[in-house]
Amino acid sequence: MVVTGVAVLGLALMDLAAPLNANLRYEAGVKIAGTDTAAGTFSHRPLAYRLVMDAVFRSAHLLSTGAVTLELAVRVLLALLALGAGFLLRQGLARHRVAQPGLHAAVAVGGLVMLGLVSAGEPDWLAVVFTLAGVGVALLGDRGRPWLYAISAGILFVAAAGVKIVTLPLAIIGLVVVLVVDRRLAGRALVASLGVGVLYVIATVLWVPWEIQWLLDLRAVQNGARDGLVDAGPYAVALVAQRPVLALLPAAAILAAGRERALVLGASAVTAGLIVAQGQYFAYHAVPLVVVAAVAVFRVLRDRLSAVAGATLLAVAVILAGLSAVDPVWAVDHEPLRAGGLAAFALTSVIWALGVRARPTVRRPGRAAYAALITLALVVPGATPWSAQLLRAENTDGTRPPNAFQLRTARTATAERVHRVIGGPDVDVTYLTSGEWTYWLQNPTRCRYPSPLFLQRTRKPARLLTASYRENVGCLTDPAARWLIIETAWFIPGRQPADVRDVLARHWDCQDATTTGGLRLCPRRV
């Protein structure tokens, strides 16, 4: 148990040193490059998420001296948010005499930390953090000043619902958890959440009216649920291979009793449905489902896990961690083998659950802690730096893909070369790049769309009818911008409508432009 705990803690600490992912750099970059406020700068995320992450980035800037320390500070601050949510959850559960409140919180937060390597700071991850905190605060409402706790919980639940268009169900799941523990407190939290939510919408309409337009226009560039269904099968196999705790979810549902079983099944169905509803299969979309699975599995293992069963599960975690670190080509070539092995593992766990379901549970000292560690170990395989392709040395064919550390070095070098060409980091530019490049270059732009999503999504013709697209086009003629920076692999001018191509040709000289690091640098025509 000690070895497992040290390994889990070691991986968590190692994750803190990992570079940020491209999405978080995008979010930070548009705030750095944009001259408007976080509320007034478009970043493909709702207002609540932009405001929360702006606070995180501003705090991190105060603690940092450069890109490396900034990213470390961001990861530490996000980890502290998760730990704070875990503390509140633990206090709330303890208030109502839920057995092992600290271990429940440790599993939930430990899962978030393990998922943090590729997901920390993503809206789905933050929604879980706010939901856990909301549950904890709501359960503390039987103390003095009950409505203060209810309103505080309401703010947290509204934050969980507001960080992404599809995360409202997560806040509802949190309210249902409170309902299972204490109906009176759940009623107060629900009333407070509705009140806070209405006030938030009114404030948005009055003070940030363009947010409504952005939310409506986003529908024109988003994928529908049907668009990505072809990827659902491979995604599910890869997800369970990286987070084998999911393979135990059916067994957990079998062993759960009464209302708890209904809650596990409902929460699992909702969080899995959120992945499909988004039409894109990214790793961070599964964060809520993995946390639900981890808590459900811990609750059924804590009174049933034997030393032999625990050792077997730990061996599975180690094997899958090793397989997740091999080259992706191998994983694709052996997809049937992986799928079959995982199906056999899930089936075996179901057979075991059916066999022990009728046996009386016996609580023994240390068993719950052992179950918590084993549960977290089953989240680890996809959380190692090697599985996240941060430290992988080479592919099986001998090629060396850039890992995240190498990529950071390469991007920094490219930014230096760009600045030598255009005259430095203070020169106004117009970006036709993915948002990550605004993070590396940090040149100011007066456009409210530092990364021109509505121009780039050429396969979405409905975008042409949106106000956001027209405003994006207007940015191309900004007289303050001295250079146009095009990421050639991301933005292809030849695929743009004739009016956009005409604006580019009239205002920017891209014929003899300098190209470096995949960026084309076009000076303004005189």
C-alpha positions as CSV (number, residue, x, y, z in Angstrom):
1,M,0.0,0.0,0.0
2,V,2.9,2.4,0.8
3,V,4.6,1.7,-2.5
4,T,1.3,2.3,-4.4
5,G,0.7,5.6,-2.5
6,V,4.3,6.8,-3.1
7,A,3.9,6.0,-6.9
8,V,0.6,7.8,-7.1
9,L,2.0,10.9,-5.3
10,G,5.1,10.9,-7.4
11,L,3.2,10.9,-10.6
12,A,1.0,13.8,-9.3
13,L,4.1,15.8,-8.4
14,M,5.7,15.0,-11.8
15,D,2.5,16.2,-13.5
16,L,2.9,19.7,-12.0
17,A,6.2,20.2,-13.9
18,A,4.6,19.3,-17.3
19,P,4.0,22.0,-19.9
20,L,0.5,23.3,-20.3
21,N,-1.6,21.9,-23.2
22,A,-2.4,23.9,-26.3
23,N,-5.9,24.8,-25.2
24,L,-4.7,26.5,-22.0
25,R,-2.0,28.3,-24.0
26,Y,-4.7,29.5,-26.3
27,E,-6.8,30.8,-23.5
28,A,-3.8,32.6,-21.9
29,G,-2.5,33.8,-25.3
30,V,-5.6,35.6,-26.4
31,K,-5.8,37.4,-23.1
32,I,-2.2,38.5,-23.4
33,A,-2.4,39.6,-27.0
34,G,-5.9,41.0,-26.9
35,T,-6.2,44.7,-25.8
36,D,-9.8,44.2,-24.5
37,T,-10.8,42.6,-21.2
38,A,-11.3,38.9,-20.7
39,A,-15.0,39.5,-21.0
40,G,-14.6,41.3,-24.3
41,T,-12.1,38.9,-25.9
42,F,-13.4,35.9,-27.8
43,S,-11.8,32.5,-27.0
44,H,-14.3,29.8,-28.0
45,R,-15.2,29.5,-24.3
46,P,-18.2,30.9,-22.3
47,L,-17.9,34.1,-20.2
48,A,-17.7,32.2,-16.9
49,Y,-14.7,30.1,-18.0
50,R,-12.9,33.2,-19.4
51,L,-13.3,35.1,-16.2
52,V,-12.1,32.1,-14.0
53,M,-9.1,31.4,-16.1
54,D,-8.2,35.1,-16.4
55,A,-8.0,35.2,-12.6
56,V,-5.8,32.1,-12.6
57,F,-3.5,33.5,-15.3
58,R,-3.2,36.9,-13.6
59,S,-2.3,35.2,-10.3
60,A,0.2,33.0,-12.1
61,H,1.9,36.0,-13.7
62,L,2.5,37.5,-10.3
63,L,4.3,34.4,-9.2
64,S,6.3,33.8,-12.4
65,T,9.4,35.1,-14.1
66,G,9.0,33.4,-17.5
67,A,7.1,30.8,-19.6
68,V,8.3,27.8,-17.6
69,T,7.6,29.2,-14.2
70,L,4.3,30.6,-15.5
71,E,3.1,27.2,-16.6
72,L,4.3,25.7,-13.3
73,A,2.4,28.4,-11.4
74,V,-0.8,27.8,-13.4
75,R,-0.6,24.0,-12.6
76,V,0.0,24.6,-8.9
77,L,-2.9,27.1,-8.7
78,L,-5.3,24.6,-10.5
79,A,-4.1,21.8,-8.2
80,L,-4.9,24.1,-5.2
81,L,-8.4,24.7,-6.6
82,A,-8.9,20.9,-6.7
83,L,-7.6,20.5,-3.2
84,G,-9.8,23.3,-1.9
85,A,-12.8,21.6,-3.5
86,G,-11.8,18.3,-1.9
87,F,-11.5,20.0,1.5
88,L,-15.0,21.4,1.3
89,L,-16.4,18.1,0.1
90,R,-14.7,16.3,3.0
91,Q,-16.1,18.8,5.5
92,G,-19.6,18.5,4.1
93,L,-19.6,14.7,4.1
94,A,-18.2,14.6,7.6
95,R,-20.9,16.9,8.8
96,H,-23.4,14.3,7.9
97,R,-21.4,11.4,9.2
98,V,-20.7,9.8,5.8
99,A,-18.2,7.0,6.4
100,Q,-14.6,7.8,5.4
101,P,-15.3,11.4,4.2
102,G,-11.7,12.1,3.7
103,L,-11.1,9.1,1.5
104,H,-14.2,10.0,-0.6
105,A,-12.7,13.4,-1.2
106,A,-9.2,12.0,-1.7
107,V,-10.5,9.7,-4.5
108,A,-12.4,12.5,-6.2
109,V,-9.6,15.0,-6.0
110,G,-6.9,12.4,-6.6
111,G,-8.7,11.5,-9.8
112,L,-8.8,15.1,-10.9
113,V,-5.1,15.5,-10.2
114,M,-4.3,12.3,-12.2
115,L,-6.4,13.7,-15.0
116,G,-4.8,17.0,-14.7
117,L,-1.8,16.3,-16.9
118,V,-3.9,16.8,-20.1
119,S,-7.1,18.1,-18.6
120,A,-6.4,20.5,-15.7
121,G,-7.9,23.9,-16.5
122,E,-10.2,22.6,-19.2
123,P,-13.9,23.6,-18.7
124,D,-15.0,20.0,-18.1
125,W,-12.3,19.6,-15.4
126,L,-13.3,22.9,-13.8
127,A,-16.9,22.0,-13.9
128,V,-16.2,18.9,-11.7
129,V,-14.1,21.0,-9.3
130,F,-16.9,23.5,-8.8
131,T,-19.5,20.7,-8.5
132,L,-17.5,19.0,-5.8
133,A,-17.0,22.2,-3.9
134,G,-20.7,23.0,-4.3
135,V,-21.7,19.7,-2.8
136,G,-19.4,20.3,0.2
137,V,-20.6,23.8,0.8
138,A,-24.3,22.8,0.4
139,L,-23.9,20.0,3.0
140,L,-22.4,22.5,5.5
141,G,-25.7,24.5,5.4
142,D,-27.1,23.0,8.6
143,R,-24.8,25.2,10.6
144,G,-25.7,28.8,11.4
145,R,-26.6,31.2,8.5
146,P,-28.0,28.4,6.3
147,W,-28.8,30.7,3.4
148,L,-25.3,32.0,3.3
149,Y,-24.1,28.4,2.6
150,A,-26.9,27.8,0.2
151,I,-26.1,30.9,-1.8
152,S,-22.4,30.1,-1.8
153,A,-23.2,26.6,-3.1
154,G,-25.5,28.1,-5.7
155,I,-22.6,30.3,-7.0
156,L,-20.4,27.2,-7.3
157,F,-23.1,25.2,-9.1
158,V,-23.8,28.1,-11.5
159,A,-20.0,28.3,-12.1
160,A,-20.0,24.6,-12.9
161,A,-22.9,25.0,-15.3
162,G,-21.4,28.2,-16.8
163,V,-17.9,27.2,-17.8
164,K,-19.2,25.3,-20.8
165,I,-22.4,25.1,-22.7
166,V,-22.9,21.4,-21.9
167,T,-21.8,21.3,-18.2
168,L,-25.2,22.1,-16.7
169,P,-26.0,18.4,-16.1
170,L,-22.9,18.2,-13.9
171,A,-24.3,20.8,-11.5
172,I,-27.6,18.9,-11.5
173,I,-25.7,15.7,-10.5
174,G,-24.2,17.7,-7.6
175,L,-27.6,18.8,-6.5
176,V,-28.9,15.2,-6.7
177,V,-26.0,14.1,-4.4
178,V,-27.0,16.7,-1.9
179,L,-30.6,15.5,-2.2
180,V,-29.6,12.0,-1.4
181,V,-27.8,13.1,1.8
182,D,-30.3,15.9,3.0
183,R,-33.5,16.9,1.2
184,R,-33.8,20.2,3.1
185,L,-30.3,21.4,2.2
186,A,-30.8,20.3,-1.4
187,G,-34.0,22.4,-1.6
188,R,-32.2,25.5,-0.3
189,A,-29.2,24.9,-2.7
190,L,-31.6,24.5,-5.6
191,V,-33.5,27.7,-4.9
192,A,-30.2,29.6,-4.4
193,S,-28.8,28.1,-7.7
194,L,-31.8,29.2,-9.6
195,G,-31.6,32.7,-8.1
196,V,-27.9,33.0,-8.8
197,G,-28.4,31.6,-12.3
198,V,-31.1,34.1,-13.2
199,L,-29.0,37.0,-11.9
200,Y,-26.0,35.8,-13.9
201,V,-28.0,35.7,-17.1
202,I,-29.5,39.2,-16.4
203,A,-26.0,40.6,-15.7
204,T,-24.6,39.1,-18.9
205,V,-27.4,40.6,-21.0
206,L,-27.0,44.0,-19.4
207,W,-23.2,44.3,-19.2
208,V,-21.8,41.7,-21.7
209,P,-24.5,41.7,-24.4
210,W,-22.0,40.5,-27.1
211,E,-21.7,37.2,-25.1
212,I,-25.2,36.2,-26.2
213,Q,-24.3,36.8,-29.8
214,W,-21.1,34.8,-29.5
215,L,-23.0,31.9,-27.9
216,L,-25.6,31.9,-30.8
217,D,-22.9,32.2,-33.5
218,L,-20.9,29.4,-32.0
219,R,-23.6,27.0,-33.2
220,A,-22.5,27.7,-36.8
221,V,-18.9,26.4,-36.2
222,Q,-19.6,23.6,-33.7
223,N,-19.8,19.9,-34.6
224,G,-23.1,18.1,-34.0
225,A,-23.4,14.9,-32.0
226,R,-23.6,12.8,-35.2
227,D,-20.5,14.3,-36.8
228,G,-18.0,12.3,-34.6
229,L,-19.9,9.1,-34.0
230,V,-17.4,7.2,-36.2
231,D,-14.7,8.0,-33.6
232,A,-16.8,6.8,-30.6
233,G,-15.7,3.2,-30.7
234,P,-11.9,3.7,-30.9
235,Y,-12.2,6.5,-28.4
236,A,-14.0,4.3,-25.9
237,V,-11.3,1.6,-26.2
238,A,-8.5,4.1,-25.8
239,L,-10.3,5.7,-22.9
240,V,-10.8,2.5,-20.9
241,A,-7.2,1.4,-21.7
242,Q,-5.9,4.7,-20.2
243,R,-8.4,4.8,-17.4
244,P,-9.1,1.2,-16.5
245,V,-11.2,2.2,-13.5
246,L,-14.0,2.6,-16.2
247,A,-13.9,-1.1,-16.8
248,L,-15.0,-1.6,-13.2
249,L,-18.0,0.7,-13.5
250,P,-20.5,-2.1,-14.5
251,A,-19.3,-4.1,-11.4
252,A,-19.7,-1.0,-9.2
253,A,-23.3,-0.5,-10.5
254,I,-24.0,-4.2,-9.6
255,L,-22.7,-3.9,-6.1
256,A,-24.2,-0.6,-5.3
257,A,-27.6,-0.7,-3.5
258,G,-30.9,1.1,-3.9
259,R,-30.7,4.8,-4.5
260,E,-26.9,4.6,-4.8
261,R,-27.2,2.3,-7.8
262,A,-29.7,4.6,-9.5
263,L,-27.3,7.5,-8.8
264,V,-24.3,5.7,-10.3
265,L,-26.2,4.6,-13.4
266,G,-27.7,8.0,-13.9
267,A,-24.5,9.9,-13.4
268,S,-22.6,7.5,-15.7
269,A,-25.2,7.8,-18.4
270,V,-25.3,11.6,-18.2
271,T,-21.5,12.1,-18.2
272,A,-21.0,9.6,-21.0
273,G,-23.8,11.3,-22.9
274,L,-22.0,14.7,-22.5
275,I,-19.0,13.2,-24.5
276,V,-21.2,12.1,-27.4
277,A,-23.2,15.4,-27.3
278,Q,-20.1,17.4,-28.0
279,G,-19.4,15.6,-31.3
280,Q,-15.6,15.6,-30.6
281,Y,-13.7,13.0,-28.7
282,F,-11.0,14.7,-26.7
283,A,-9.5,13.2,-23.6
284,Y,-10.7,16.0,-21.3
285,H,-14.3,15.5,-22.3
286,A,-14.2,12.3,-20.2
287,V,-13.1,13.9,-16.9
288,P,-16.6,13.9,-15.3
289,L,-17.2,10.2,-16.3
290,V,-13.8,9.1,-14.9
291,V,-14.4,10.9,-11.6
292,V,-17.9,9.4,-11.3
293,A,-16.4,5.9,-12.0
294,A,-13.6,6.4,-9.5
295,V,-15.9,7.4,-6.6
296,A,-18.4,4.6,-7.5
297,V,-15.6,1.9,-7.7
298,F,-14.1,3.1,-4.4
299,R,-17.4,2.9,-2.6
300,V,-17.9,-0.8,-3.5
301,L,-14.3,-1.9,-3.1
302,R,-13.8,-0.4,0.4
303,D,-15.7,-3.2,2.1
304,R,-14.9,-6.0,-0.3
305,L,-11.4,-5.6,-1.6
306,S,-9.1,-8.5,-0.6
307,A,-5.3,-8.4,-0.8
308,V,-5.3,-10.8,-3.7
309,A,-8.0,-8.8,-5.6
310,G,-6.1,-5.6,-4.9
311,A,-2.8,-7.0,-6.2
312,T,-4.6,-8.2,-9.3
313,L,-6.1,-4.8,-10.0
314,L,-2.7,-3.2,-9.4
315,A,-1.0,-5.5,-11.9
316,V,-3.7,-4.6,-14.5
317,A,-2.9,-0.9,-13.8
318,V,0.8,-1.5,-14.3
319,I,0.4,-3.5,-17.5
320,L,-1.9,-0.9,-19.0
321,A,0.4,1.9,-17.9
322,G,3.2,0.2,-19.8
323,L,1.0,-0.3,-22.9
324,S,-0.2,3.3,-22.9
325,A,3.4,4.4,-23.1
326,V,4.3,2.5,-26.2
327,D,4.1,4.1,-29.7
328,P,0.6,5.0,-30.9
329,V,1.2,3.0,-34.1
330,W,1.5,-0.2,-32.0
331,A,-1.8,0.6,-30.2
332,V,-3.6,1.1,-33.5
333,D,-2.2,-2.1,-35.0
334,H,-3.2,-4.1,-32.0
335,E,-6.7,-2.5,-31.5
336,P,-8.5,-5.9,-31.5
337,L,-6.1,-7.2,-28.9
338,R,-6.6,-4.2,-26.6
339,A,-10.3,-4.2,-27.0
340,G,-10.6,-7.9,-26.3
341,G,-8.4,-7.7,-23.2
342,L,-10.3,-4.8,-21.8
343,A,-13.6,-6.6,-22.5
344,A,-12.3,-9.7,-20.7
345,F,-11.2,-7.5,-17.7
346,A,-14.6,-5.9,-17.5
347,L,-16.5,-9.2,-17.8
348,T,-14.3,-10.8,-15.1
349,S,-15.1,-7.9,-12.8
350,V,-18.8,-8.3,-13.5
351,I,-18.6,-12.1,-12.7
352,W,-16.7,-11.3,-9.5
353,A,-19.3,-8.7,-8.5
354,L,-22.2,-11.1,-9.1
355,G,-20.3,-13.7,-7.0
356,V,-19.7,-11.5,-4.0
357,R,-22.9,-9.4,-4.1
358,A,-24.8,-11.6,-1.7
359,R,-21.9,-11.8,0.8
360,P,-22.1,-9.6,3.9
361,T,-19.6,-6.7,3.8
362,V,-17.0,-6.4,6.6
363,R,-15.2,-3.2,7.4
364,R,-11.6,-3.8,8.4
365,P,-9.0,-1.2,9.4
366,G,-7.0,0.0,6.4
367,R,-9.1,-1.7,3.8
368,A,-10.8,1.5,2.8
369,A,-7.5,3.3,2.4
370,Y,-6.2,0.3,0.4
371,A,-9.3,0.5,-1.9
372,A,-8.7,4.3,-2.4
373,L,-5.1,3.7,-3.5
374,I,-6.1,0.9,-5.8
375,T,-8.9,3.0,-7.3
376,L,-6.4,5.8,-8.0
377,A,-3.9,3.4,-9.4
378,L,-6.6,2.4,-12.0
379,V,-6.7,6.1,-13.1
380,V,-2.9,6.3,-13.5
381,P,-2.2,4.5,-16.8
382,G,-3.2,7.4,-18.9
383,A,-1.7,10.0,-16.5
384,T,1.9,9.2,-16.8
385,P,4.2,11.6,-18.7
386,W,5.0,8.8,-21.1
387,S,1.4,8.0,-21.9
388,A,0.8,11.7,-22.5
389,Q,3.7,11.8,-24.9
390,L,5.7,14.3,-22.8
391,L,8.9,12.3,-22.5
392,R,8.7,9.7,-25.2
393,A,12.1,9.3,-26.8
394,E,11.2,7.8,-30.2
395,N,8.6,5.9,-32.3
396,T,9.1,2.3,-33.1
397,D,10.1,3.2,-36.7
398,G,13.0,5.3,-35.4
399,T,11.4,8.7,-35.9
400,R,11.5,11.2,-33.0
401,P,8.2,13.1,-32.6
402,P,8.6,16.3,-30.6
403,N,7.5,15.9,-27.1
404,A,5.9,18.7,-25.1
405,F,9.2,19.9,-23.7
406,Q,10.9,20.0,-27.1
407,L,7.8,21.7,-28.6
408,R,8.0,24.4,-26.0
409,T,11.7,25.0,-26.9
410,A,10.9,25.1,-30.6
411,R,8.0,27.5,-30.2
412,T,10.1,29.9,-28.2
413,A,12.8,29.8,-30.8
414,T,10.3,30.5,-33.6
415,A,8.8,33.4,-31.6
416,E,12.3,35.0,-31.3
417,R,12.9,34.7,-35.1
418,V,9.5,36.2,-35.8
419,H,10.2,39.2,-33.5
420,R,13.5,39.8,-35.3
421,V,11.7,40.0,-38.6
422,I,8.7,42.2,-37.5
423,G,10.5,44.4,-35.1
424,G,9.8,43.0,-31.6
425,P,7.0,41.8,-29.4
426,D,5.4,45.2,-29.1
427,V,4.5,45.6,-32.8
428,D,0.7,45.4,-33.5
429,V,-0.3,42.5,-35.7
430,T,-3.3,40.6,-37.0
431,Y,-3.3,36.9,-36.3
432,L,-4.5,34.2,-38.7
433,T,-3.2,31.5,-36.4
434,S,-4.4,29.0,-33.8
435,G,-4.7,30.6,-30.4
436,E,-1.6,28.9,-29.1
437,W,0.6,31.2,-31.2
438,T,-0.8,34.3,-29.5
439,Y,0.7,32.8,-26.3
440,W,4.2,32.4,-27.8
441,L,4.3,35.6,-29.8
442,Q,2.3,37.9,-27.4
443,N,2.2,40.7,-30.0
444,P,-0.8,43.0,-29.3
445,T,-3.8,43.0,-31.6
446,R,-6.9,45.2,-31.4
447,C,-9.1,42.5,-32.8
448,R,-11.6,41.0,-30.4
449,Y,-10.9,37.6,-32.1
450,P,-7.1,37.2,-31.6
451,S,-7.5,33.7,-33.1
452,P,-10.0,33.9,-36.0
453,L,-12.1,30.8,-35.5
454,F,-15.0,32.1,-37.6
455,L,-12.6,32.6,-40.6
456,Q,-10.7,29.4,-40.2
457,R,-13.7,27.0,-40.1
458,T,-14.1,26.8,-43.9
459,R,-16.1,23.6,-43.8
460,K,-18.9,25.3,-41.9
461,P,-20.7,27.5,-44.4
462,A,-23.3,28.7,-41.8
463,R,-20.5,30.8,-40.3
464,L,-20.7,33.2,-43.3
465,L,-24.1,34.4,-42.0
466,T,-23.0,35.3,-38.5
467,A,-22.1,38.7,-37.1
468,S,-18.9,37.2,-35.6
469,Y,-17.7,36.3,-39.1
470,R,-18.3,39.8,-40.4
471,E,-16.4,41.3,-37.4
472,N,-13.6,38.8,-38.0
473,V,-13.3,40.0,-41.6
474,G,-13.2,43.6,-40.4
475,C,-10.1,42.8,-38.3
476,L,-8.1,42.2,-41.5
477,T,-8.2,45.9,-42.3
478,D,-7.2,47.2,-38.9
479,P,-4.9,50.1,-39.7
480,A,-3.0,49.7,-36.4
481,A,-1.7,46.3,-37.4
482,R,1.7,46.4,-39.2
483,W,2.0,42.7,-39.9
484,L,-0.2,39.8,-40.8
485,I,0.9,36.4,-39.2
486,I,-0.5,33.3,-40.9
487,E,-0.1,29.8,-39.6
488,T,0.1,28.0,-42.9
489,A,-1.0,24.6,-41.7
490,W,-4.0,26.0,-39.8
491,F,-5.3,28.9,-42.0
492,I,-5.3,28.4,-45.8
493,P,-6.2,31.6,-47.7
494,G,-7.1,29.7,-50.8
495,R,-10.1,28.1,-49.1
496,Q,-11.5,31.4,-48.1
497,P,-14.4,33.2,-49.9
498,A,-13.5,35.7,-52.6
499,D,-14.2,38.7,-50.4
500,V,-11.7,37.5,-47.8
501,R,-9.1,36.7,-50.4
502,D,-9.6,40.2,-51.9
503,V,-9.1,41.9,-48.5
504,L,-5.9,40.0,-47.9
505,A,-4.5,40.8,-51.3
506,R,-5.3,44.5,-51.1
507,H,-4.0,45.1,-47.6
508,W,-1.1,42.6,-47.1
509,D,1.9,41.7,-49.1
510,C,2.2,37.9,-48.8
511,Q,3.9,37.2,-52.2
512,D,7.5,37.6,-50.9
513,A,6.7,37.1,-47.2
514,T,9.2,35.5,-44.8
515,T,8.2,32.0,-43.6
516,T,9.6,30.6,-40.3
517,G,8.5,27.8,-38.1
518,G,5.3,27.3,-40.1
519,L,4.4,31.0,-39.9
520,R,4.1,33.4,-42.9
521,L,4.9,37.0,-42.0
522,C,3.2,39.4,-44.4
523,P,3.9,43.2,-44.1
524,R,1.1,45.7,-44.6
525,R,1.0,47.2,-48.1
526,V,2.1,50.8,-48.2
